[in-house]
Amino acid sequence: MNENTSHDLKLFNSLTRTLEPFVPVHEGEARVYTCGPTVYNYPHIGNMRAYVFADLLGRTLSWKGYKLTHVINITDVGHLTDDADDGEDKLEKAAAERAQSIWDIAKHYTEAYWEDIKALNIRQPAHWSIATDYVPQMIDYAKGIAEKHCYELDSGLYFDVSTIADYGSLARAATEDGEGRIDAVEGKRNAADFAIWRKTPEGETRQMEWDSPWGKGAPGWHLECSVMSEALLGLPFDIHTGGIDHREIHHPNEIAQNQAHSGCDHSGARVWMHNNFLIDRAGKMSKSAGEFLRLQLLIDKGIHPLAYRLMCLQAHYRSELEFSWDNLIAALTRLKRILMSVERLKGRLSSEQQEKPPHPKLTEMHDRLDTAMSDDLNSCPVIPLLEELLSLKKVDPVQRMALLREIDLILGLDLETLTRTDLRVRPKSATITEEEIEQKLDLRQQAKTDKDFAAADAIRDELIAQGIELMDGDPLRWEWSISI
């Protein structure tokens, strides 16, 4: 444990629906598995909230002093268009629609996802586990559970959930109305049974298919995560994360496989954590909506990606977060103001300053930071705490900067290296150049100096007509943006 943190870390376990002290399987270590994307399309910003949350978890564990091993998988085969085990393989469908190789589709969208990871300042995991790299292990895994827990249909090998005690307890299907419900599919013994191996239909050829004891085909989506998490983290491991939508079908199926394969009742991970949805009232979160809300769309409209990260951090990960352009722009403005304060703090630093005893105010603020993050990663009060730290005028700047670094280690906003001008992202549709904007601002400033307010107002109106929003009152005169 970090000697500078005194509060025990408590995390909400979806499996027990309680807040529990974090007790690692291996002392001093934290092993975490995060369900990654299915790379058949670009991730939307709601998808990316899951990885901001997982990064916040990983950063907090590192800050607390644990040796972190984080795995994020890439699903490039096996995920059907219906999570309840029906429909087409998402990658096969995308490749057919675009007349491209499925391998090219997967490569393109994996790289796009990694670009979004980088743009959001999400740390690289210890392992990116690619599903197709583990197909032989998946076949061996399926062989190990087939006799006691599976049965074969013309369409593939299915897991019989009745062979596992307390199936679906993660989803609370039996006690929470509407959760975990799956329509019956002809041939299944139980509606909730799911595919371990999907046979290629007779007369068809898939781009991704392998030989198996149950015929040529491909693994089921749920099998992948069980195999890769065990291979890279061992069983049991500490924490499994994902979006709340995984809590109802995907993760209960993983748990059932883990229990069958290990021959005991542990669920694979000791703690299961789920972030809530990002809600978009305009209905553009879905990838079927055409111009859906992906990170690049935000950038095209002139919004820096870290404004979206800050917007996520302003809400608790288990709370629904409503997306709106107003909320996003407010987060961008807040980030700009934070960076202005950081810049002033950096200007007060001096290499000649002598070491001083810890300031009691900063000690108290550090305890508030530890209290918040130890309470199920409650980042919400940490951002006002950061702003309070930056507002302290009479406290040693070196000590203030040291605490700021700790806060930013957790929040991941890159506050020491990010500059205010970095936040000026040029919208794709903008026609006016930054040089032209600055020239107009020079003219407007001179007009105001000359008390020619009519001319100053005329320049402002001209800029507004071209989509430039000015924020008066800023002595540094940098606060402008091109409106969306």
Buried (B, 14 or more C-beta within 10 A) or exposed (E): EEEEBEBEBBBBBBBEEEEBEBEBBEEEBBBBBBBBBBBBBBBBBBBBBBBBBBBBBBBBBBBBEBEBBBBBBBBBBBBBEBBBBEEEBBBBBBBBEEEEEBBEBBEBBBEBBBBBBEBBBBBEBBBBBBBBEBBEBBBEBBBEBBEEBBBBBEBBBBBBBEBBEEBBBBBBBEEEEEBBEBEEBEEBEBEBBBBBBBBBEEEEEBBBBBEBEBBEBBBBBBBBBBBBBBBBBEBBBBBBBBBBBBBBBBBBBBBBBBBBBBEEEEBBBBBBBBBBBBEBEEEBBEBEEEEBBBBBBBBBBBBBBBBBBBBBBBBBBBEEBEBEEEBBBBBBBBBBBBBBBBEEBEEEEEEEEEEEEEBEBBEEBBEBBBBBBBBBBBBBBBBEBBEEBBEBEEBBBBBBBEBBEBBBEBBBBBBEEBEBEEBBBEBEEBEBEEEEBEEBBEBBEEBBEEEEEEBBEBBBEEBEEBBBBBEEEEEEBBBBBBBB
